[in-house]
């Protein structure tokens, strides 16, 4: 798990701003349509193609290659070698574009610091999983895991150490739960987990596993001890509980647990 970015805050993505119509350098084309005037199909296709190309260089390459193939086929001069070469170039551009799109989608649902799902990714994945659980009558547990005294770690040892503590806490959660369970950093010091009840049947089993994982995480750190306050809500497939309902119940349970749970102990300053 990599350490990236700075302390616990989530960044948003700004909306993309297109080229200005008043910009003489813009490659976008403006179509003026008079009422009652019929625009030839070829003209519309040309305009749309030009607009798409101005927005995406990779798509421009793909369209250029396909246009080259189409023109050669119409002229009757297309040979097998040329076709093979052109298709290879088009396929290469398409693969690059697909990989880029996948990377962008991944960044949109991933927490930069821990590599876990962010809140957006958790909501999407957990909602889908609950639908499957309802369809197949499977019991599921939603957990809220709140790091104890992250503010104290930040204040005493700096925000970089706070970042490291968050990463170690995320590692402990991944150690506790299965790969098929959905783990996310919801923001700040809060984590969410959607897990199968068959694998972790009750709170005591969860606490026991987490204590073992935290013991490993705390093995080489003597200034403070990582710990979690945990809230749990059970999804009953026979009911129509939504993800929002489960999150409210888990959050309430977590705060009840936090009241009687010993906070992270600060041992010494660096």
Residue pairs with C-beta under 8 A, 6 or more apart in sequence:
1 114
1 115
1 167
1 170
1 171
1 174
2 115
3 113
3 163
3 164
3 167
4 112
4 113
5 112
5 113
5 163
6 159
6 160
6 163
7 154
7 159
7 160
7 162
7 163
7 166
8 113
8 150
8 162
8 163
8 166
8 187
8 188
8 189
9 187
9 188
10 111
10 118
10 119
10 187
11 112
13 108
18 28
18 55
19 26
19 27
19 28
19 54
20 26
21 28
21 30
26 54
27 50
27 53
27 54
28 51
28 54
29 47
29 50
29 51
29 54
31 39
31 47
33 39
49 63
49 67
52 59
52 60
52 63
53 59
53 60
53 63
53 64
54 60
56 97
58 93
58 96
58 97
58 100
59 97
61 89
61 93
62 90
62 93
62 94
62 97
65 86
65 87
65 89
65 90
65 93
66 90
68 86
69 78
69 83
69 86
69 87
69 90
72 78
72 82
72 83
72 86
108 120
108 121
109 117
109 118
109 120
109 121
109 124
109 125
110 116
110 117
110 118
110 121
111 117
111 118
111 184
111 185
113 163
113 166
113 167
113 185
114 166
114 167
114 170
114 185
115 170
116 170
116 173
116 174
116 183
116 184
116 185
116 191
117 125
117 182
117 183
117 184
117 185
118 184
118 185
118 186
118 187
119 184
119 186
119 187
121 184
122 182
122 184
122 186
122 192
122 194
123 243
125 182
125 184
125 194
126 142
126 182
126 192
126 194
126 243
127 243
129 140
129 182
129 194
130 140
130 194
130 235
130 242
130 243
130 246
132 138
133 139
133 140
133 235
133 237
134 237
134 240
136 237
137 237
137 238
138 196
138 197
138 198
138 237
139 196
139 197
139 198
139 234
139 235
139 236
139 237
140 194
140 195
140 196
140 197
140 234
140 235
140 237
141 193
141 194
141 195
141 196
141 197
141 200
141 206
141 232
141 233
141 234
141 235
142 192
142 193
142 194
142 232
142 233
142 234
142 235
142 243
142 246
142 247
142 249
142 250
143 192
143 193
143 194
143 195
143 206
143 230
143 231
143 232
143 233
143 250
144 186
144 190
144 191
144 192
144 230
144 231
144 232
144 247
144 250
144 251
144 253
144 254
145 173
145 190
145 191
145 192
145 193
145 210
145 228
145 229
145 230
145 231
145 254
146 189
146 190
146 191
146 228
146 229
146 230
146 231
146 254
146 258
147 165
147 166
147 169
147 189
147 190
147 191
147 226
147 227
147 228
147 264
148 226
148 227
148 228
148 229
148 258
148 261
148 263
148 264
149 224
149 263
149 264
149 266
150 162
150 165
150 166
150 188
150 189
152 224
152 263
152 264
152 266
153 161
153 162
153 165
153 224
153 264
153 266
154 161
154 162
156 223
156 224
156 266
156 269
156 270
157 223
157 224
157 269
157 270
165 224
165 226
166 185
166 189
168 217
168 221
168 226
169 191
169 217
169 226
169 228
170 183
170 185
170 191
171 213
171 217
172 210
172 213
172 214
172 216
172 217
172 226
173 183
173 191
173 193
173 210
173 213
174 183
175 213
175 216
175 217
176 206
176 209
176 210
176 212
176 213
177 183
177 193
177 195
177 199
177 200
178 195
178 196
178 199
180 196
181 193
181 194
181 195
181 196
181 199
182 192
182 193
182 194
182 195
183 191
183 192
183 193
184 191
184 192
184 193
185 191
186 192
191 228
192 247
192 250
197 234
200 206
200 209
203 230
203 232
206 230
206 232
207 230
210 228
210 230
214 226
214 227
214 228
217 226
218 225
218 226
222 267
222 268
223 266
223 267
223 268
223 269
223 270
224 264
224 265
224 266
224 267
225 264
225 265
225 267
226 264
227 261
227 262
227 263
227 264
229 254
229 255
229 257
229 258
229 261
230 253
230 254
230 257
231 249
231 250
231 251
231 252
231 253
231 254
231 255
231 256
231 257
232 250
232 253
233 245
233 246
233 247
233 249
233 250
233 253
235 241
235 246
